[in-house]
Amino acid sequence: MTELARAAKGASRELACLNTAERNRALEAMADALDLAAPQLQEANARDLLVGRDLGLSGAMLDRLTLTPDRIRAMAAGVREVASLPDPVGRVLDERTRPNGLLLRKVSVPIGVVVIIYESRPNVTADAASLCFKTGNATILRGGKEALNSNRLIAETMVAAGRRVLGDRFPGAAIQVVPTPDREAVPVLLGLSQYVDLCMPRGGESLIRAVTECSRVPVIKHYKGVCHVYVDQEADLDMAEQIVFNAKCQRPSACNAAETLLVHRAVAPRFLPCVSSRLATKNVEFHADADSLPLVKFGVGNRTSVVRPVAGADFETEYNDYVINVAVVDDVAAAIRHVNQHGSAHSDAIVTSNAATADRFLKEVDSAAVYWNASTRFTDGGEFGMGAEIGISTDKIGARGPMGLEELCSYKWIGVGSGQIRG
């Protein structure tokens, strides 16, 4: 781990010498190489899927692990999109001249060495590597043992492509995958604060907490995604049904998938039977409060979905599966209280035609992303126009929400004088 981190630190300094055109040319080559390597990537991924099944991963988690031809194309397209984005490095963020004539500039610079720790999703390897490379950061990638073959091949493919177009100017340690699944490697790596500048864990709450507790370097994180959709009394109920179905079912394993549906009491008798019947087409399991339980049961009818009373810590649970909590609330104030009490400050949505009600929800819900008449599934770097994302943060200091290129930059102050000294 020490050699890995030391090499990354050296690579980060070499990356700082590459100009925007060189970095973009390497990224375009990496994207082309990923497209060409699709058959080999699927073979490596097939071996990982066998490991995942042996580990007892759920269907949703196996889906996150799977590299289909479409996902490989999307992965390569994400790298190309990163290449096409403006380079945030070297931007002048602030400039001022002091009374003594000293000129000060605040300029964006790479962070340095970024460690990404993640589970299952091998496309994160390409996303993280491309974003870090674009911003002049060296990256050390540590995926789960269930994705080791896929992750290694993705990184090797990208490094080989970079070397082909940049030759000796391409620092080979710019993109590295931790070669061992041994858990003890993580605290060792995150103890090397002299080499590693930042860690971003992506995965379940237990992984993120374990990383945060053992790390001696700064960690940007979100612990879990307990996201809500609130359907107001003035909602377009057809729109609301579409949004709820998308937020829960489009990709239930994602951190921005809805885990709780809140419905205004005035529309619950009309809305819950319809939306629960729609969700039941995906065999969604319902955990319903006392007021919603009879309405959800009615809506499910003879379908195969499970319906049970909400219990224990359900409202604080990130299911990552076809499971949703349901609760009836009296008004928007009650919905806001519920979200702020039980949510994880990730992504929450209101469906309403009342602008004043929406404005109150948007202002008072304390989350990284808040939506009016849109699905929570949009909390994503690609959907925000950032290209691939490095992660999502619910922290309030530093980056918050989806993290793209700008969030991978720090800054330095540059002073230009003409002999000024401080008296």
C-alpha positions in Angstrom: 0.0 0.0 0.0 2.9 2.4 0.8 4.4 1.8 -2.6 1.0 2.2 -4.3 0.4 5.5 -2.5 4.0 6.8 -3.1 3.7 6.1 -6.8 0.4 7.9 -7.0 1.9 11.0 -5.3 4.6 11.0 -7.9 2.0 10.5 -10.7 -0.1 13.4 -9.4 2.9 15.7 -9.9 3.5 14.4 -13.4 -0.2 14.9 -14.2 0.1 18.6 -13.2 2.6 19.0 -16.2 0.0 17.7 -18.8 -2.0 20.4 -20.6 -5.7 20.2 -21.2 -5.3 19.0 -24.8 -3.1 16.1 -23.7 -5.4 15.0 -21.0 -8.4 15.1 -23.4 -6.6 13.2 -26.1 -5.8 10.4 -23.6 -9.4 10.3 -22.4 -10.7 10.0 -25.9 -8.3 7.1 -26.5 -9.4 5.5 -23.2 -13.1 5.6 -24.3 -12.3 4.0 -27.7 -10.3 1.3 -25.9 -13.2 0.5 -23.6 -15.5 0.1 -26.5 -13.1 -2.2 -28.3 -12.5 -4.2 -25.1 -16.2 -5.0 -24.6 -15.9 -8.8 -25.2 -13.0 -9.1 -22.8 -14.8 -6.9 -20.2 -17.9 -9.1 -20.4 -15.7 -12.2 -19.9 -14.0 -10.7 -16.8 -17.4 -9.6 -15.6 -18.9 -13.1 -15.9 -16.2 -14.3 -13.5 -17.2 -11.6 -11.1 -20.9 -12.5 -11.3 -20.0 -16.1 -10.3 -18.2 -14.7 -7.3 -21.1 -12.4 -6.5 -23.6 -15.3 -6.6 -21.3 -17.3 -4.3 -21.3 -14.4 -1.9 -25.1 -14.4 -1.9 -25.5 -10.9 -3.4 -29.2 -9.9 -3.9 -30.7 -9.6 -7.4 -30.4 -5.8 -7.1 -26.7 -6.0 -6.2 -26.0 -8.5 -8.9 -27.6 -6.0 -11.3 -25.3 -3.3 -10.1 -22.3 -5.6 -10.8 -23.4 -6.6 -14.3 -21.6 -5.1 -17.3 -24.0 -5.4 -20.3 -23.0 -4.2 -23.8 -25.1 -1.2 -23.3 -23.5 -0.4 -20.0 -20.0 -0.7 -21.5 -21.0 1.7 -24.3 -22.4 4.1 -21.7 -19.2 3.8 -19.7 -17.1 4.7 -22.7 -19.6 7.5 -23.6 -19.2 8.9 -20.0 -15.4 9.1 -20.5 -15.9 10.9 -23.8 -18.3 13.3 -22.1 -15.7 14.1 -19.4 -13.1 14.8 -22.2 -15.5 17.3 -23.8 -16.2 19.2 -20.6 -14.4 22.5 -19.8 -11.2 22.0 -17.8 -11.7 23.4 -14.3 -8.0 23.4 -13.5 -6.3 26.8 -13.6 -9.5 28.9 -13.4 -9.1 32.2 -11.6 -11.8 32.0 -8.9 -11.0 35.4 -7.3 -8.6 38.2 -7.9 -7.9 41.3 -5.8 -5.2 44.0 -5.5 -4.4 45.1 -2.1 -3.7 48.8 -1.2 0.0 48.1 -1.2 -0.2 46.9 -4.8 0.1 43.1 -4.1 -2.0 41.2 -6.6 -3.7 38.1 -5.2 -5.3 35.4 -7.3 -7.3 32.3 -6.1 -6.7 29.6 -8.7 -8.2 26.1 -8.9 -5.7 23.2 -8.7 -5.9 19.4 -8.5 -6.4 17.9 -5.0 -3.5 15.4 -5.6 -4.1 11.7 -4.8 -7.7 10.6 -4.4 -8.7 7.1 -3.1 -12.1 5.8 -4.2 -13.5 2.8 -2.2 -16.7 1.3 -3.7 -18.8 -1.8 -4.0 -20.1 -3.8 -6.9 -20.5 -1.2 -9.7 -17.4 -1.6 -12.0 -18.5 1.4 -14.1 -17.3 3.5 -11.1 -13.8 2.5 -12.1 -14.0 4.3 -15.4 -16.1 7.2 -14.0 -13.7 7.9 -11.2 -10.5 7.4 -13.2 -11.7 9.7 -16.0 -12.8 12.5 -13.7 -9.6 12.3 -11.7 -7.4 12.2 -14.8 -9.2 15.2 -16.3 -8.6 17.2 -13.2 -4.9 16.2 -12.9 -5.5 13.9 -9.9 -4.0 10.5 -9.5 -6.5 7.9 -8.3 -6.3 4.7 -6.3 -9.3 2.5 -6.8 -10.4 -0.1 -4.3 -13.5 -2.0 -5.4 -15.1 -5.0 -3.8 -13.8 -8.5 -4.2 -16.9 -9.3 -6.2 -15.8 -6.9 -9.0 -12.0 -7.4 -8.9 -11.6 -8.9 -12.4 -13.8 -6.2 -14.1 -12.1 -3.3 -12.2 -8.6 -4.5 -13.0 -9.3 -4.9 -16.7 -11.1 -1.5 -17.0 -8.1 0.3 -15.3 -5.5 -1.7 -17.4 -7.4 -0.8 -20.6 -7.4 2.9 -19.7 -3.8 3.0 -18.7 -2.7 1.2 -21.9 -4.7 3.6 -24.0 -3.2 6.6 -22.3 0.3 5.3 -22.8 -0.3 4.7 -26.5 -1.2 8.3 -27.2 1.0 10.2 -24.7 4.0 7.8 -24.5 6.4 8.6 -21.6 4.4 11.7 -20.7 1.6 9.5 -19.4 2.3 8.6 -15.7 1.6 4.9 -15.3 0.6 5.3 -11.7 -2.1 7.9 -12.5 -4.8 5.1 -12.4 -4.2 2.2 -10.0 -6.4 -0.6 -8.6 -5.6 -2.0 -5.2 -4.6 -5.5 -6.2 -5.9 -7.3 -3.1 -9.4 -7.8 -1.6 -7.9 -8.0 1.9 -9.8 -5.6 4.1 -6.7 -4.8 6.1 -5.4 -2.9 3.0 -7.9 -0.1 3.5 -6.9 1.2 6.9 -3.2 0.9 5.9 -3.8 2.9 2.7 -5.9 5.5 4.5 -3.2 5.9 7.2 -0.8 7.2 4.6 -1.7 10.9 4.9 1.7 11.9 3.6 0.7 10.6 0.2 -3.1 10.4 0.1 -5.0 13.7 0.0 -8.7 12.6 0.0 -10.9 9.5 0.2 -14.3 9.0 -1.3 -16.2 5.9 -0.3 -19.2 4.8 -2.4 -21.4 2.0 -1.2 -23.5 0.9 1.7 -23.7 2.6 5.1 -21.5 0.0 6.9 -18.7 0.4 4.3 -18.8 4.2 4.5 -18.8 4.2 8.3 -15.9 1.7 8.5 -13.9 3.9 6.1 -14.6 7.1 7.9 -13.7 5.6 11.3 -10.3 4.2 10.1 -9.2 7.1 7.9 -6.5 9.6 8.7 -7.2 11.5 5.5 -10.3 13.6 4.8 -13.4 11.6 3.7 -16.2 13.0 1.5 -19.3 10.8 1.9 -22.9 10.1 2.2 -23.8 7.4 4.7 -27.0 6.2 3.0 -29.7 7.3 0.6 -33.1 7.4 2.4 -34.9 9.4 -0.2 -38.6 10.6 -0.1 -41.3 11.5 -2.5 -44.1 13.6 -1.0 -47.4 13.8 -3.0 -49.3 16.9 -2.0 -53.1 17.5 -2.0 -52.6 19.7 -5.1 -50.5 17.2 -7.0 -51.3 16.0 -10.6 -51.9 12.4 -9.5 -51.0 11.0 -12.9 -47.7 12.8 -12.8 -47.2 11.7 -9.2 -47.7 8.1 -10.1 -45.1 8.3 -12.8 -42.6 10.0 -10.6 -43.1 7.6 -7.7 -42.8 4.6 -10.0 -39.6 5.9 -11.5 -38.1 7.0 -8.2 -38.6 3.5 -6.7 -38.4 1.1 -9.6 -36.2 2.5 -12.4 -33.1 1.3 -10.5 -33.9 0.4 -6.8 -30.3 -0.4 -5.9 -29.2 3.2 -6.5 -28.7 5.6 -3.6 -31.1 8.1 -5.1 -34.0 5.7 -5.3 -37.0 6.5 -3.2 -37.4 4.6 0.0 -40.4 6.4 1.5 -43.6 7.6 -0.1 -45.5 10.4 1.8 -49.1 11.2 0.7 -51.3 14.1 1.8 -54.3 12.8 3.7 -56.8 14.5 1.3 -55.6 12.5 -1.7 -54.5 9.3 -0.1 -57.8 7.4 -0.7 -57.6 8.2 -4.4 -53.8 8.0 -5.0 -52.6 5.1 -2.9 -54.8 2.4 -4.5 -53.6 3.5 -8.0 -49.9 3.9 -7.2 -49.7 0.7 -5.1 -51.2 -1.3 -8.0 -48.6 0.2 -10.3 -45.7 -0.6 -8.0 -47.1 -4.1 -7.5 -46.4 -4.8 -11.1 -42.7 -4.9 -10.0 -43.7 -6.9 -6.9 -42.7 -4.0 -4.6 -43.0 -4.8 -0.9 -44.9 -2.2 1.1 -44.2 -1.2 4.7 -47.3 0.9 5.5 -48.3 3.1 8.4 -51.7 2.7 10.1 -53.5 5.2 7.8 -52.1 3.9 4.5 -52.2 0.2 5.3 -55.9 -0.4 4.3 -55.5 1.7 1.1 -52.3 -0.1 0.0 -53.9 -3.5 0.6 -56.9 -2.4 -1.5 -54.6 -1.2 -4.3 -52.6 -4.4 -4.4 -55.6 -6.7 -4.7 -54.6 -10.2 -5.7 -51.1 -9.3 -6.8 -48.1 -10.9 -5.2 -46.6 -7.9 -3.4 -46.1 -8.2 0.4 -47.8 -5.6 2.5 -47.0 -5.2 6.2 -47.2 -2.5 8.9 -44.2 -0.2 9.1 -42.1 -1.1 12.1 -38.9 -0.3 14.0 -36.3 1.5 11.9 -38.0 1.1 8.6 -38.2 4.9 8.0 -34.4 5.1 8.4 -33.7 2.1 6.2 -32.1 2.2 2.8 -33.4 -0.9 1.2 -31.6 -0.9 -2.2 -34.4 -3.2 -3.3 -38.1 -3.3 -4.4 -39.3 -2.2 -0.9 -41.0 1.1 0.0 -42.4 2.7 3.1 -45.7 4.4 2.9 -47.1 7.1 5.2 -50.1 9.5 5.2 -49.4 13.0 6.4 -51.7 15.9 7.2 -49.9 18.7 5.3 -46.6 19.8 3.8 -45.3 20.8 7.3 -45.7 17.3 8.5 -44.0 16.0 5.3 -41.0 18.3 5.9 -40.8 17.2 9.5 -40.8 13.5 8.5 -38.1 14.0 5.8 -35.8 16.0 8.1 -36.3 13.6 11.0 -36.0 10.3 9.1 -34.1 11.1 5.9 -30.4 11.1 5.2 -30.1 14.5 3.6 -29.6 13.0 0.1 -32.5 13.6 -2.3 -36.2 14.4 -1.7 -39.0 15.4 -3.9 -42.4 17.1 -3.7 -45.2 16.7 -6.3 -47.6 19.6 -6.3 -49.1 22.3 -8.6 -48.9 24.9 -5.8 -45.8 27.0 -6.2 -45.9 28.3 -2.6 -46.2 24.8 -1.2 -43.3 23.7 -3.4 -41.2 26.7 -2.4 -41.7 25.9 1.3 -40.6 22.3 0.8 -37.6 23.2 -1.3 -36.4 25.8 1.3 -37.1 23.8 4.5 -36.0 20.2 3.5 -32.3 20.0 4.5 -31.0 17.8 1.8 -28.3 17.9 -0.8 -30.8 17.8 -3.7 -34.5 18.7 -3.5 -36.9 18.4 -6.4 -40.3 19.8 -7.4 -42.3 17.6 -9.8 -39.3 15.4 -10.7 -37.9 12.1 -9.7 -35.2 11.7 -7.1 -33.3 9.6 -9.6 -31.9 12.7 -11.2 -29.3 13.1 -8.4 -26.4 12.0 -10.6 -23.4 13.7 -12.1 -24.4 12.7 -15.6 -27.9 13.9 -15.2 -26.6 17.2 -13.8 -24.4 17.7 -16.9 -21.2 17.0 -15.0 -20.3 14.0 -17.1 -19.6 10.9 -15.0 -19.7 11.6 -11.2 -17.1 10.8 -8.6 -19.7 10.4 -5.9 -22.5 12.1 -4.0 -21.9 14.0 -0.8 -24.3 14.9 2.0 -21.6 16.8 3.9 -22.1 20.5 4.4 -18.5 21.5 4.4 -16.9 21.3 0.9 -18.7 19.4 -1.9 -22.5 18.7 -1.5 -24.6 16.6 -3.9 -23.2 15.1 -7.1 -19.5 15.6 -7.4 -18.0 16.3 -10.8 -14.9 18.0 -12.1 -15.1 21.2 -10.1 -15.5 19.3 -6.9 -12.2 17.5 -7.6 -10.3 20.7 -7.5 -8.8 22.6 -4.5 -7.3 26.0 -4.9 -4.2 27.9 -4.1 -3.5 31.6 -3.6 -0.9 33.2 -5.9 0.6 36.5 -4.9 2.3 38.7 -7.5 4.3 41.6 -6.0 6.8 44.2 -6.8 8.9 44.0 -3.7 6.2 44.4 -1.1 7.1 43.5 2.5 4.9 43.5 5.5 5.4 46.2 8.1 
